[in-house]
């Protein structure tokens, strides 16, 4: 699954560690999310969307 | 709806970790007493030394994971009881792989026993093989996730 987390984080001027602290996960988890190696749980996906003030659909895209 | 473990404050997590350490120490003591009662003092000493080493390792993992959370890996965070959802997913996958392989290990162990292999060395080899499988599975799943 592709996502826009890296772009949104860059636009917000956040480091991976800062975003991880906000989301309550490790920096490695944020890195894995950004590289598409790990798909978040639904609650974490909601938390990410809420943090960036957007929707899950705007952030996560299913690979076709 | 919130399954990510944010409700676990460090203090609560610390209490659980302390409880786990006490439970582990009690288990080690019981194992040592049982070994001693059935006439295996060397095994009792081994249980105490091995169990103490594992408890010390968990304390070291906890200390490192709390002090330098950013540098700690999934294994350290899970061992310290402060893993996030990805860490727990890795742990679950590693345990699932280990459980799956255990069927094959058990089959191999049965074949070895039928062929006349010693029970104790066979069981020991199977146990260490399973530990190796778990470590390898954890590393592979951590790399993939």
N, CA and C atoms of all chains as a GROMACS GRO file, in nm:
protein
  627
    1UNK      N    1   0.085  -0.119   0.000
    1UNK     CA    2   0.000   0.000   0.000
    1UNK      C    3   0.089   0.126   0.000
    2UNK      N    4   0.062   0.216  -0.093
    2UNK     CA    5   0.137   0.343  -0.098
    2UNK      C    6   0.074   0.442   0.000
    3UNK      N    7   0.154   0.539   0.040
    3UNK     CA    8   0.097   0.642   0.127
    3UNK      C    9   0.169   0.775   0.110
    4UNK      N   10   0.112   0.876   0.166
    4UNK     CA   11   0.164   1.014   0.152
    4UNK      C   12   0.227   1.064   0.282
    5UNK      N   13   0.263   0.973   0.369
    5UNK     CA   14   0.310   1.016   0.501
    5UNK      C   15   0.439   1.098   0.492
    6UNK      N   16   0.533   1.052   0.409
    6UNK     CA   17   0.660   1.125   0.399
    6UNK      C   18   0.637   1.269   0.349
    7UNK      N   19   0.553   1.281   0.245
    7UNK     CA   20   0.525   1.414   0.189
    7UNK      C   21   0.459   1.503   0.294
    8UNK      N   22   0.359   1.448   0.361
    8UNK     CA   23   0.288   1.526   0.463
    8UNK      C   24   0.381   1.565   0.577
    9UNK      N   25   0.468   1.473   0.614
    9UNK     CA   26   0.562   1.501   0.724
    9UNK      C   27   0.661   1.610   0.683
   10UNK      N   28   0.710   1.600   0.559
   10UNK     CA   29   0.802   1.703   0.509
   10UNK      C   30   0.735   1.839   0.506
   11UNK      N   31   0.612   1.841   0.458
   11UNK     CA   32   0.538   1.968   0.451
   11UNK      C   33   0.515   2.028   0.589
   12UNK      N   34   0.498   1.937   0.687
   12UNK     CA   35   0.476   1.985   0.824
   12UNK      C   36   0.606   2.020   0.895
   13UNK      N   37   0.719   1.989   0.828
   13UNK     CA   38   0.849   2.019   0.888
   13UNK      C   39   0.882   1.935   1.008
   14UNK      N   40   0.831   1.812   1.008
   14UNK     CA   41   0.854   1.722   1.122
   14UNK      C   42   0.962   1.620   1.087
   15UNK      N   43   1.038   1.583   1.188
   15UNK     CA   44   1.130   1.470   1.170
   15UNK      C   45   1.052   1.341   1.195
   16UNK      N   46   1.113   1.230   1.155
   16UNK     CA   47   1.047   1.101   1.182
   16UNK      C   48   1.030   1.080   1.331
   17UNK      N   49   1.131   1.119   1.408
   17UNK     CA   50   1.124   1.101   1.553
   17UNK      C   51   1.012   1.186   1.614
   18UNK      N   52   0.996   1.308   1.562
   18UNK     CA   53   0.891   1.396   1.615
   18UNK      C   54   0.753   1.340   1.585
   19UNK      N   55   0.736   1.293   1.460
   19UNK     CA   56   0.606   1.234   1.424
   19UNK      C   57   0.580   1.108   1.506
   20UNK      N   58   0.686   1.029   1.526
   20UNK     CA   59   0.672   0.906   1.605
   20UNK      C   60   0.627   0.938   1.747
   21UNK      N   61   0.685   1.044   1.804
   21UNK     CA   62   0.648   1.082   1.940
   21UNK      C   63   0.502   1.125   1.948
   22UNK      N   64   0.458   1.196   1.845
   22UNK     CA   65   0.318   1.241   1.843
   22UNK      C   66   0.223   1.122   1.832
   23UNK      N   67   0.262   1.024   1.749
   23UNK     CA   68   0.175   0.910   1.724
   23UNK      C   69   0.188   0.801   1.831
   24UNK      N   70   0.290   0.810   1.914
   24UNK     CA   71   0.309   0.709   2.018
   24UNK      C   72   0.367   0.580   1.966
   25UNK      N   73   0.450   0.590   1.860
   25UNK     CA   74   0.516   0.472   1.805
   25UNK      C   75   0.666   0.501   1.796
   26UNK      N   76   0.743   0.401   1.754
   26UNK     CA   77   0.887   0.421   1.742
   26UNK      C   78   0.920   0.489   1.609
   27UNK      N   79   1.040   0.549   1.603
   27UNK     CA   80   1.084   0.612   1.479
   27UNK      C   81   1.094   0.509   1.366
   28UNK      N   82   1.137   0.387   1.402
   28UNK     CA   83   1.147   0.282   1.300
   28UNK      C   84   1.011   0.249   1.240
   29UNK      N   85   0.907   0.258   1.322
   29UNK     CA   86   0.772   0.230   1.271
   29UNK      C   87   0.731   0.337   1.169
   30UNK      N   88   0.763   0.462   1.199
   30UNK     CA   89   0.732   0.570   1.103
   30UNK      C   90   0.810   0.546   0.974
   31UNK      N   91   0.936   0.507   0.987
   31UNK     CA   92   1.017   0.478   0.868
   31UNK      C   93   0.956   0.364   0.787
   32UNK      N   94   0.914   0.258   0.854
   32UNK     CA   95   0.853   0.145   0.786
   32UNK      C   96   0.722   0.184   0.718
   33UNK      N   97   0.647   0.272   0.784
   33UNK     CA   98   0.522   0.320   0.722
   33UNK      C   99   0.552   0.398   0.595
   34UNK      N  100   0.651   0.485   0.602
   34UNK     CA  101   0.682   0.571   0.488
   34UNK      C  102   0.734   0.491   0.368
   35UNK      N  103   0.809   0.385   0.398
   35UNK     CA  104   0.864   0.304   0.290
   35UNK      C  105   0.767   0.196   0.244
   36UNK      N  106   0.651   0.190   0.306
   36UNK     CA  107   0.548   0.095   0.263
   36UNK      C  108   0.572  -0.048   0.306
   37UNK      N  109   0.670  -0.067   0.399
   37UNK     CA  110   0.697  -0.204   0.445
   37UNK      C  111   0.600  -0.247   0.554
   38UNK      N  112   0.535  -0.151   0.616
   38UNK     CA  113   0.441  -0.185   0.724
   38UNK      C  114   0.312  -0.107   0.703
   39UNK      N  115   0.201  -0.180   0.703
   39UNK     CA  116   0.069  -0.116   0.694
   39UNK      C  117   0.015  -0.098   0.837
   40UNK      N  118  -0.027   0.024   0.869
   40UNK     CA  119  -0.070   0.050   1.007
   40UNK      C  120  -0.204  -0.014   1.038
   41UNK      N  121  -0.230  -0.028   1.167
   41UNK     CA  122  -0.364  -0.069   1.210
   41UNK      C  123  -0.461   0.044   1.178
   42UNK      N  124  -0.588   0.013   1.179
   42UNK     CA  125  -0.689   0.117   1.150
   42UNK      C  126  -0.682   0.232   1.250
   43UNK      N  127  -0.670   0.205   1.382
   43UNK     CA  128  -0.659   0.317   1.476
   43UNK      C  129  -0.538   0.406   1.449
   44UNK      N  130  -0.424   0.343   1.414
   44UNK     CA  131  -0.305   0.425   1.387
   44UNK      C  132  -0.325   0.505   1.258
   45UNK      N  133  -0.388   0.444   1.159
   45UNK     CA  134  -0.417   0.517   1.035
   45UNK      C  135  -0.507   0.637   1.063
   46UNK      N  136  -0.606   0.619   1.148
   46UNK     CA  137  -0.693   0.731   1.186
   46UNK      C  138  -0.612   0.838   1.259
   47UNK      N  139  -0.522   0.796   1.346
   47UNK     CA  140  -0.441   0.892   1.421
   47UNK      C  141  -0.353   0.973   1.327
   48UNK      N  142  -0.297   0.907   1.227
   48UNK     CA  143  -0.212   0.977   1.130
   48UNK      C  144  -0.297   1.079   1.052
   49UNK      N  145  -0.413   1.034   1.007
   49UNK     CA  146  -0.501   1.123   0.931
   49UNK      C  147  -0.544   1.242   1.017
   50UNK      N  148  -0.578   1.214   1.141
   50UNK     CA  149  -0.623   1.321   1.231
   50UNK      C  150  -0.510   1.421   1.255
   51UNK      N  151  -0.389   1.369   1.271
   51UNK     CA  152  -0.276   1.457   1.297
   51UNK      C  153  -0.252   1.553   1.180
   52UNK      N  154  -0.264   1.502   1.058
   52UNK     CA  155  -0.238   1.587   0.941
   52UNK      C  156  -0.365   1.658   0.893
   53UNK      N  157  -0.474   1.640   0.964
   53UNK     CA  158  -0.598   1.711   0.932
   53UNK      C  159  -0.659   1.670   0.800
   54UNK      N  160  -0.647   1.543   0.769
   54UNK     CA  161  -0.704   1.493   0.644
   54UNK      C  162  -0.771   1.358   0.668
   55UNK      N  163  -0.801   1.287   0.561
   55UNK     CA  164  -0.869   1.158   0.576
   55UNK      C  165  -0.775   1.043   0.540
   56UNK      N  166  -0.813   0.925   0.582
   56UNK     CA  167  -0.734   0.806   0.551
   56UNK      C  168  -0.722   0.788   0.399
   57UNK      N  169  -0.833   0.814   0.329
   57UNK     CA  170  -0.833   0.796   0.184
   57UNK      C  171  -0.734   0.888   0.114
   58UNK      N  172  -0.710   1.005   0.176
   58UNK     CA  173  -0.617   1.101   0.116
   58UNK      C  174  -0.471   1.059   0.139
   59UNK      N  175  -0.450   0.972   0.236
   59UNK     CA  176  -0.313   0.935   0.273
   59UNK      C  177  -0.273   0.799   0.216
   60UNK      N  178  -0.363   0.704   0.226
   60UNK     CA  179  -0.329   0.566   0.187
   60UNK      C  180  -0.396   0.529   0.055
   61UNK      N  181  -0.318   0.467  -0.033
   61UNK     CA  182  -0.370   0.428  -0.163
   61UNK      C  183  -0.334   0.280  -0.187
   62UNK      N  184  -0.432   0.205  -0.228
   62UNK     CA  185  -0.409   0.063  -0.256
   62UNK      C  186  -0.332   0.049  -0.386
   63UNK      N  187  -0.229  -0.037  -0.384
   63UNK     CA  188  -0.153  -0.065  -0.506
   63UNK      C  189  -0.241  -0.141  -0.604
   64UNK      N  190  -0.243  -0.098  -0.729
   64UNK     CA  191  -0.320  -0.170  -0.831
   64UNK      C  192  -0.227  -0.255  -0.917
   65UNK      N  193  -1.230   0.425   1.962
   65UNK     CA  194  -1.160   0.310   1.902
   65UNK      C  195  -1.010   0.338   1.904
   66UNK      N  196  -0.940   0.267   1.986
   66UNK     CA  197  -0.797   0.294   1.996
   66UNK      C  198  -0.725   0.170   2.047
   67UNK      N  199  -0.668   0.093   1.957
   67UNK     CA  200  -0.600  -0.027   2.002
   67UNK      C  201  -0.450  -0.005   2.017
   68UNK      N  202  -0.399   0.109   1.966
   68UNK     CA  203  -0.259   0.137   1.987
   68UNK      C  204  -0.240   0.161   2.135
   69UNK      N  205  -0.128   0.114   2.187
   69UNK     CA  206  -0.114   0.108   2.331
   69UNK      C  207  -0.075   0.242   2.393
   70UNK      N  208  -0.152   0.346   2.370
   70UNK     CA  209  -0.115   0.476   2.424
   70UNK      C  210  -0.155   0.490   2.570
   71UNK      N  211  -0.250   0.406   2.611
   71UNK     CA  212  -0.298   0.420   2.748
   71UNK      C  213  -0.196   0.370   2.848
   72UNK      N  214  -0.097   0.296   2.799
   72UNK     CA  215   0.003   0.243   2.891
   72UNK      C  216   0.108   0.349   2.917
   73UNK      N  217   0.094   0.414   3.030
   73UNK     CA  218   0.195   0.513   3.066
   73UNK      C  219   0.321   0.439   3.105
   74UNK      N  220   0.437   0.508   3.102
   74UNK     CA  221   0.561   0.441   3.144
   74UNK      C  222   0.550   0.381   3.283
   75UNK      N  223   0.477   0.448   3.374
   75UNK     CA  224   0.466   0.397   3.511
   75UNK      C  225   0.391   0.264   3.513
   76UNK      N  226   0.278   0.258   3.438
   76UNK     CA  227   0.203   0.133   3.431
   76UNK      C  228   0.287   0.025   3.366
   77UNK      N  229   0.353   0.062   3.257
   77UNK     CA  230   0.437  -0.034   3.187
   77UNK      C  231   0.547  -0.085   3.280
   78UNK      N  232   0.602   0.006   3.362
   78UNK     CA  233   0.706  -0.032   3.456
   78UNK      C  234   0.654  -0.128   3.561
   79UNK      N  235   0.533  -0.108   3.605
   79UNK     CA  236   0.473  -0.197   3.704
   79UNK      C  237   0.454  -0.336   3.646
   80UNK      N  238   0.404  -0.340   3.523
   80UNK     CA  239   0.387  -0.470   3.457
   80UNK      C  240   0.521  -0.540   3.438
   81UNK      N  241   0.621  -0.462   3.400
   81UNK     CA  242   0.753  -0.520   3.378
   81UNK      C  243   0.808  -0.577   3.508
   82UNK      N  244   0.790  -0.503   3.616
   82UNK     CA  245   0.836  -0.549   3.748
   82UNK      C  246   0.763  -0.678   3.787
   83UNK      N  247   0.633  -0.682   3.761
   83UNK     CA  248   0.555  -0.802   3.791
   83UNK      C  249   0.605  -0.921   3.709
   84UNK      N  250   0.639  -0.895   3.582
   84UNK     CA  251   0.691  -1.001   3.497
   84UNK      C  252   0.826  -1.052   3.550
   85UNK      N  253   0.908  -0.960   3.597
   85UNK     CA  254   1.038  -1.000   3.652
   85UNK      C  255   1.021  -1.086   3.776
   86UNK      N  256   0.930  -1.046   3.863
   86UNK     CA  257   0.905  -1.123   3.986
   86UNK      C  258   0.853  -1.262   3.949
   87UNK      N  259   0.759  -1.267   3.853
   87UNK     CA  260   0.705  -1.396   3.809
   87UNK      C  261   0.815  -1.485   3.752
   88UNK      N  262   0.905  -1.425   3.675
   88UNK     CA  263   1.016  -1.502   3.617
   88UNK      C  264   1.108  -1.554   3.726
   89UNK      N  265   1.136  -1.470   3.826
   89UNK     CA  266   1.223  -1.513   3.936
   89UNK      C  267   1.160  -1.627   4.014
   90UNK      N  268   1.029  -1.618   4.036
   90UNK     CA  269   0.958  -1.726   4.107
   90UNK      C  270   0.963  -1.855   4.025
   91UNK      N  271   0.944  -1.844   3.894
   91UNK     CA  272   0.948  -1.962   3.807
   91UNK      C  273   1.085  -2.028   3.811
   92UNK      N  274   1.189  -1.946   3.808
   92UNK     CA  275   1.326  -1.999   3.814
   92UNK      C  276   1.348  -2.070   3.948
   93UNK      N  277   1.302  -2.008   4.056
   93UNK     CA  278   1.320  -2.068   4.189
   93UNK      C  279   1.245  -2.201   4.199
   94UNK      N  280   1.123  -2.206   4.147
   94UNK     CA  281   1.043  -2.329   4.150
   94UNK      C  282   1.112  -2.439   4.069
   95UNK      N  283   1.161  -2.402   3.950
   95UNK     CA  284   1.230  -2.500   3.866
   95UNK      C  285   1.353  -2.555   3.938
   96UNK      N  286   1.428  -2.465   4.001
   96UNK     CA  287   1.548  -2.509   4.073
   96UNK      C  288   1.512  -2.602   4.189
   97UNK      N  289   1.407  -2.568   4.262
   97UNK     CA  290   1.364  -2.653   4.375
   97UNK      C  291   1.319  -2.789   4.326
   98UNK      N  292   1.245  -2.792   4.215
   98UNK     CA  293   1.197  -2.920   4.160
   98UNK      C  294   1.316  -3.006   4.116
   99UNK      N  295   1.409  -2.945   4.045
   99UNK     CA  296   1.529  -3.020   4.001
   99UNK      C  297   1.604  -3.075   4.122
  100UNK      N  298   1.618  -2.993   4.224
  100UNK     CA  299   1.690  -3.035   4.344
  100UNK      C  300   1.616  -3.148   4.416
  101UNK      N  301   1.482  -3.138   4.419
  101UNK     CA  302   1.402  -3.238   4.491
  101UNK      C  303   1.408  -3.375   4.422
  102UNK      N  304   1.425  -3.376   4.290
  102UNK     CA  305   1.429  -3.505   4.219
  102UNK      C  306   1.572  -3.553   4.197
  103UNK      N  307   1.667  -3.487   4.268
  103UNK     CA  308   1.804  -3.536   4.266
  103UNK      C  309   1.888  -3.492   4.148
  104UNK      N  310   1.861  -3.372   4.097
  104UNK     CA  311   1.943  -3.318   3.988
  104UNK      C  312   1.997  -3.180   4.028
  105UNK      N  313   2.092  -3.180   4.122
  105UNK     CA  314   2.144  -3.050   4.170
  105UNK      C  315   2.214  -2.970   4.061
  106UNK      N  316   2.278  -3.040   3.967
  106UNK     CA  317   2.345  -2.967   3.858
  106UNK      C  318   2.243  -2.894   3.772
  107UNK      N  319   2.132  -2.962   3.743
  107UNK     CA  320   2.025  -2.898   3.665
  107UNK      C  321   1.966  -2.780   3.742
  108UNK      N  322   1.955  -2.795   3.875
  108UNK     CA  323   1.904  -2.685   3.958
  108UNK      C  324   1.995  -2.564   3.946
  109UNK      N  325   2.126  -2.589   3.956
  109UNK     CA  326   2.222  -2.478   3.942
  109UNK      C  327   2.212  -2.417   3.803
  110UNK      N  328   2.196  -2.504   3.702
  110UNK     CA  329   2.183  -2.453   3.564
  110UNK      C  330   2.060  -2.366   3.547
  111UNK      N  331   1.951  -2.409   3.610
  111UNK     CA  332   1.827  -2.330   3.601
  111UNK      C  333   1.846  -2.194   3.666
  112UNK      N  334   1.914  -2.193   3.781
  112UNK     CA  335   1.935  -2.066   3.851
  112UNK      C  336   2.025  -1.973   3.769
  113UNK      N  337   2.134  -2.030   3.716
  113UNK     CA  338   2.228  -1.947   3.639
  113UNK      C  339   2.162  -1.898   3.510
  114UNK      N  340   2.099  -1.991   3.436
  114UNK     CA  341   2.034  -1.954   3.311
  114UNK      C  342   1.920  -1.856   3.331
  115UNK      N  343   1.837  -1.886   3.432
  115UNK     CA  344   1.723  -1.797   3.460
  115UNK      C  345   1.768  -1.659   3.504
  116UNK      N  346   1.871  -1.655   3.588
  116UNK     CA  347   1.922  -1.526   3.633
  116UNK      C  348   1.979  -1.446   3.516
  117UNK      N  349   2.047  -1.518   3.427
  117UNK     CA  350   2.104  -1.449   3.310
  117UNK      C  351   1.993  -1.389   3.223
  118UNK      N  352   1.884  -1.464   3.206
  118UNK     CA  353   1.773  -1.413   3.124
  118UNK      C  354   1.707  -1.292   3.190
  119UNK      N  355   1.690  -1.299   3.322
  119UNK     CA  356   1.630  -1.186   3.393
  119UNK      C  357   1.721  -1.063   3.382
  120UNK      N  358   1.852  -1.086   3.396
  120UNK     CA  359   1.946  -0.974   3.382
  120UNK      C  360   1.941  -0.916   3.241
  121UNK      N  361   1.926  -1.005   3.142
  121UNK     CA  362   1.918  -0.959   3.003
  121UNK      C  363   1.794  -0.872   2.982
  122UNK      N  364   1.681  -0.916   3.039
  122UNK     CA  365   1.557  -0.838   3.026
  122UNK      C  366   1.572  -0.700   3.092
  123UNK      N  367   1.638  -0.698   3.208
  123UNK     CA  368   1.658  -0.569   3.276
  123UNK      C  369   1.746  -0.478   3.190
  124UNK      N  370   1.851  -0.539   3.130
  124UNK     CA  371   1.940  -0.459   3.044
  124UNK      C  372   1.864  -0.407   2.922
  125UNK      N  373   1.780  -0.491   2.864
  125UNK     CA  374   1.700  -0.449   2.748
  125UNK      C  375   1.607  -0.334   2.787
  126UNK      N  376   1.545  -0.349   2.900
  126UNK     CA  377   1.453  -0.245   2.948
  126UNK      C  378   1.527  -0.113   2.968
  127UNK      N  379   1.640  -0.122   3.034
  127UNK     CA  380   1.719  -0.002   3.062
  127UNK      C  381   1.758   0.066   2.932
  128UNK      N  382   1.806  -0.012   2.836
  128UNK     CA  383   1.849   0.046   2.708
  128UNK      C  384   1.730   0.102   2.631
  129UNK      N  385   1.619   0.028   2.631
  129UNK     CA  386   1.503   0.071   2.554
  129UNK      C  387   1.442   0.199   2.611
  130UNK      N  388   1.447   0.213   2.743
  130UNK     CA  389   1.390   0.334   2.804
  130UNK      C  390   1.486   0.451   2.790
  131UNK      N  391   1.615   0.426   2.813
  131UNK     CA  392   1.714   0.535   2.809
  131UNK      C  393   1.739   0.582   2.666
  132UNK      N  394   1.748   0.487   2.573
  132UNK     CA  395   1.776   0.522   2.434
  132UNK      C  396   1.674   0.453   2.344
  133UNK      N  397   1.549   0.497   2.357
  133UNK     CA  398   1.440   0.434   2.284
  133UNK      C  399   1.461   0.439   2.134
  134UNK      N  400   1.521   0.550   2.087
  134UNK     CA  401   1.538   0.566   1.943
  134UNK      C  402   1.638   0.466   1.885
  135UNK      N  403   1.737   0.429   1.966
  135UNK     CA  404   1.840   0.338   1.918
  135UNK      C  405   1.802   0.191   1.939
  136UNK      N  406   1.704   0.168   2.025
  136UNK     CA  407   1.666   0.029   2.055
  136UNK      C  408   1.590  -0.032   1.938
  137UNK      N  409   1.609  -0.161   1.916
  137UNK     CA  410   1.539  -0.231   1.810
  137UNK      C  411   1.409  -0.291   1.860
  138UNK      N  412   1.333  -0.355   1.770
  138UNK     CA  413   1.207  -0.416   1.810
  138UNK      C  414   1.224  -0.518   1.922
  139UNK      N  415   1.331  -0.597   1.916
  139UNK     CA  416   1.351  -0.701   2.017
  139UNK      C  417   1.370  -0.638   2.155
  140UNK      N  418   1.449  -0.531   2.160
  140UNK     CA  419   1.472  -0.464   2.289
  140UNK      C  420   1.342  -0.404   2.342
  141UNK      N  421   1.265  -0.342   2.253
  141UNK     CA  422   1.141  -0.279   2.299
  141UNK      C  423   1.039  -0.383   2.345
  142UNK      N  424   1.028  -0.494   2.269
  142UNK     CA  425   0.935  -0.600   2.310
  142UNK      C  426   0.980  -0.661   2.441
  143UNK      N  427   1.111  -0.690   2.451
  143UNK     CA  428   1.164  -0.748   2.574
  143UNK      C  429   1.146  -0.656   2.694
  144UNK      N  430   1.151  -0.525   2.666
  144UNK     CA  431   1.136  -0.427   2.774
  144UNK      C  432   0.990  -0.399   2.805
  145UNK      N  433   0.900  -0.450   2.722
  145UNK     CA  434   0.758  -0.429   2.747
  145UNK      C  435   0.707  -0.295   2.700
  146UNK      N  436   0.781  -0.229   2.610
  146UNK     CA  437   0.737  -0.097   2.563
  146UNK      C  438   0.726  -0.094   2.410
  147UNK      N  439   0.701  -0.212   2.351
  147UNK     CA  440   0.690  -0.218   2.206
  147UNK      C  441   0.563  -0.151   2.155
  148UNK      N  442   0.570  -0.099   2.032
  148UNK     CA  443   0.450  -0.041   1.972
  148UNK      C  444   0.380  -0.149   1.887
  149UNK      N  445   0.280  -0.108   1.808
  149UNK     CA  446   0.202  -0.209   1.737
  149UNK      C  447   0.284  -0.286   1.634
  150UNK      N  448   0.382  -0.219   1.570
  150UNK     CA  449   0.467  -0.290   1.474
  150UNK      C  450   0.554  -0.393   1.546
  151UNK      N  451   0.610  -0.355   1.660
  151UNK     CA  452   0.693  -0.448   1.737
  151UNK      C  453   0.612  -0.572   1.777
  152UNK      N  454   0.489  -0.548   1.819
  152UNK     CA  455   0.404  -0.661   1.862
  152UNK      C  456   0.364  -0.746   1.742
  153UNK      N  457   0.347  -0.683   1.627
  153UNK     CA  458   0.316  -0.760   1.506
  153UNK      C  459   0.433  -0.851   1.469
  154UNK      N  460   0.554  -0.795   1.478
  154UNK     CA  461   0.674  -0.874   1.449
  154UNK      C  462   0.683  -0.992   1.545
  155UNK      N  463   0.657  -0.966   1.673
  155UNK     CA  464   0.662  -1.071   1.775
  155UNK      C  465   0.559  -1.180   1.744
  156UNK      N  466   0.438  -1.138   1.708
  156UNK     CA  467   0.331  -1.234   1.677
  156UNK      C  468   0.369  -1.320   1.557
  157UNK      N  469   0.424  -1.256   1.454
  157UNK     CA  470   0.463  -1.331   1.334
  157UNK      C  471   0.576  -1.428   1.365
  158UNK      N  472   0.672  -1.383   1.447
  158UNK     CA  473   0.784  -1.470   1.483
  158UNK      C  474   0.735  -1.591   1.563
  159UNK      N  475   0.642  -1.566   1.656
  159UNK     CA  476   0.587  -1.677   1.735
  159UNK      C  477   0.506  -1.773   1.646
  160UNK      N  478   0.433  -1.717   1.549
  160UNK     CA  479   0.356  -1.801   1.458
  160UNK      C  480   0.448  -1.891   1.375
  161UNK      N  481   0.556  -1.833   1.327
  161UNK     CA  482   0.653  -1.911   1.249
  161UNK      C  483   0.714  -2.021   1.336
  162UNK      N  484   0.750  -1.984   1.459
  162UNK     CA  485   0.809  -2.081   1.551
  162UNK      C  486   0.712  -2.195   1.580
  163UNK      N  487   0.586  -2.161   1.600
  163UNK     CA  488   0.485  -2.264   1.626
  163UNK      C  489   0.466  -2.356   1.507
  164UNK      N  490   0.470  -2.297   1.387
  164UNK     CA  491   0.455  -2.378   1.266
  164UNK      C  492   0.572  -2.476   1.252
  165UNK      N  493   0.693  -2.424   1.274
  165UNK     CA  494   0.812  -2.509   1.262
  165UNK      C  495   0.814  -2.615   1.371
  166UNK      N  496   0.751  -2.586   1.485
  166UNK     CA  497   0.755  -2.682   1.595
  166UNK      C  498   0.690  -2.816   1.558
  167UNK      N  499   0.592  -2.812   1.467
  167UNK     CA  500   0.532  -2.939   1.420
  167UNK      C  501   0.638  -3.024   1.351
  168UNK      N  502   0.718  -2.960   1.268
  168UNK     CA  503   0.823  -3.033   1.197
  168UNK      C  504   0.931  -3.079   1.296
  169UNK      N  505   0.964  -2.993   1.391
  169UNK     CA  506   1.065  -3.029   1.491
  169UNK      C  507   1.020  -3.149   1.572
  170UNK      N  508   0.893  -3.146   1.611
  170UNK     CA  509   0.838  -3.255   1.691
  170UNK      C  510   0.838  -3.385   1.612
  171UNK      N  511   0.806  -3.375   1.484
  171UNK     CA  512   0.810  -3.495   1.398
  171UNK      C  513   0.952  -3.550   1.391
  172UNK      N  514   1.048  -3.459   1.370
  172UNK     CA  515   1.188  -3.501   1.366
  172UNK      C  516   1.233  -3.563   1.496
  173UNK      N  517   1.185  -3.505   1.608
  173UNK     CA  518   1.221  -3.557   1.740
  173UNK      C  519   1.165  -3.699   1.758
  174UNK      N  520   1.042  -3.719   1.715
  174UNK     CA  521   0.980  -3.853   1.725
  174UNK      C  522   1.057  -3.955   1.642
  175UNK      N  523   1.094  -3.915   1.522
  175UNK     CA  524   1.170  -4.006   1.434
  175UNK      C  525   1.304  -4.041   1.498
  176UNK      N  526   1.370  -3.938   1.555
  176UNK     CA  527   1.499  -3.962   1.619
  176UNK      C  528   1.485  -4.058   1.736
  177UNK      N  529   1.378  -4.042   1.815
  177UNK     CA  530   1.358  -4.131   1.931
  177UNK      C  531   1.329  -4.273   1.886
  178UNK      N  532   1.247  -4.286   1.779
  178UNK     CA  533   1.215  -4.420   1.727
  178UNK      C  534   1.342  -4.489   1.676
  179UNK      N  535   1.433  -4.408   1.619
  179UNK     CA  536   1.557  -4.464   1.566
  179UNK      C  537   1.660  -4.491   1.676
  180UNK      N  538   1.624  -4.465   1.802
  180UNK     CA  539   1.713  -4.502   1.912
  180UNK      C  540   1.799  -4.390   1.966
  181UNK      N  541   1.773  -4.268   1.924
  181UNK     CA  542   1.851  -4.156   1.978
  181UNK      C  543   1.816  -4.134   2.124
  182UNK      N  544   1.908  -4.080   2.201
  182UNK     CA  545   1.884  -4.053   2.341
  182UNK      C  546   1.777  -3.947   2.358
  183UNK      N  547   1.691  -3.966   2.456
  183UNK     CA  548   1.580  -3.872   2.475
  183UNK      C  549   1.628  -3.734   2.517
  184UNK      N  550   1.720  -3.731   2.615
  184UNK     CA  551   1.764  -3.601   2.668
  184UNK      C  552   1.839  -3.517   2.563
  185UNK      N  553   1.940  -3.578   2.495
  185UNK     CA  554   2.009  -3.496   2.394
  185UNK      C  555   1.917  -3.455   2.279
  186UNK      N  556   1.825  -3.545   2.240
  186UNK     CA  557   1.733  -3.511   2.132
  186UNK      C  558   1.643  -3.395   2.170
  187UNK      N  559   1.589  -3.400   2.293
  187UNK     CA  560   1.503  -3.292   2.339
  187UNK      C  561   1.580  -3.161   2.351
  188UNK      N  562   1.706  -3.172   2.397
  188UNK     CA  563   1.789  -3.051   2.410
  188UNK      C  564   1.815  -2.987   2.275
  189UNK      N  565   1.848  -3.072   2.177
  189UNK     CA  566   1.874  -3.021   2.042
  189UNK      C  567   1.747  -2.956   1.986
  190UNK      N  568   1.633  -3.024   2.007
  190UNK     CA  569   1.506  -2.969   1.956
  190UNK      C  570   1.475  -2.834   2.020
  191UNK      N  571   1.501  -2.821   2.152
  191UNK     CA  572   1.473  -2.695   2.220
  191UNK      C  573   1.560  -2.582   2.166
  192UNK      N  574   1.691  -2.609   2.153
  192UNK     CA  575   1.779  -2.503   2.103
  192UNK      C  576   1.750  -2.472   1.956
  193UNK      N  577   1.709  -2.573   1.880
  193UNK     CA  578   1.670  -2.549   1.741
  193UNK      C  579   1.551  -2.454   1.736
  194UNK      N  580   1.453  -2.478   1.822
  194UNK     CA  581   1.334  -2.392   1.825
  194UNK      C  582   1.369  -2.249   1.867
  195UNK      N  583   1.461  -2.236   1.962
  195UNK     CA  584   1.505  -2.102   2.002
  195UNK      C  585   1.572  -2.032   1.883
  196UNK      N  586   1.654  -2.108   1.811
  196UNK     CA  587   1.720  -2.052   1.692
  196UNK      C  588   1.619  -2.011   1.586
  197UNK      N  589   1.516  -2.093   1.568
  197UNK     CA  590   1.410  -2.061   1.471
  197UNK      C  591   1.340  -1.931   1.510
  198UNK      N  592   1.312  -1.916   1.640
  198UNK     CA  593   1.244  -1.794   1.686
  198UNK      C  594   1.330  -1.670   1.661
  199UNK      N  595   1.459  -1.680   1.695
  199UNK     CA  596   1.549  -1.566   1.676
  199UNK      C  597   1.557  -1.529   1.528
  200UNK      N  598   1.574  -1.631   1.443
  200UNK     CA  599   1.584  -1.606   1.299
  200UNK      C  600   1.453  -1.549   1.246
  201UNK      N  601   1.341  -1.605   1.290
  201UNK     CA  602   1.210  -1.558   1.243
  201UNK      C  603   1.187  -1.413   1.284
  202UNK      N  604   1.226  -1.380   1.407
  202UNK     CA  605   1.209  -1.242   1.455
  202UNK      C  606   1.291  -1.146   1.369
  203UNK      N  607   1.416  -1.186   1.342
  203UNK     CA  608   1.503  -1.099   1.262
  203UNK      C  609   1.448  -1.081   1.121
  204UNK      N  610   1.400  -1.189   1.061
  204UNK     CA  611   1.348  -1.180   0.924
  204UNK      C  612   1.222  -1.094   0.920
  205UNK      N  613   1.130  -1.117   1.013
  205UNK     CA  614   1.006  -1.039   1.014
  205UNK      C  615   1.034  -0.892   1.046
  206UNK      N  616   1.131  -0.866   1.133
  206UNK     CA  617   1.164  -0.727   1.166
  206UNK      C  618   1.223  -0.657   1.044
  207UNK      N  619   1.298  -0.730   0.965
  207UNK     CA  620   1.357  -0.671   0.845
  207UNK      C  621   1.252  -0.643   0.739
  208UNK      N  622   1.151  -0.730   0.733
  208UNK     CA  623   1.049  -0.715   0.630
  208UNK      C  624   0.944  -0.611   0.667
  209UNK      N  625   0.918  -0.595   0.796
  209UNK     CA  626   0.808  -0.505   0.839
  209UNK      C  627   0.854  -0.360   0.849
   0.00000   0.00000   0.00000
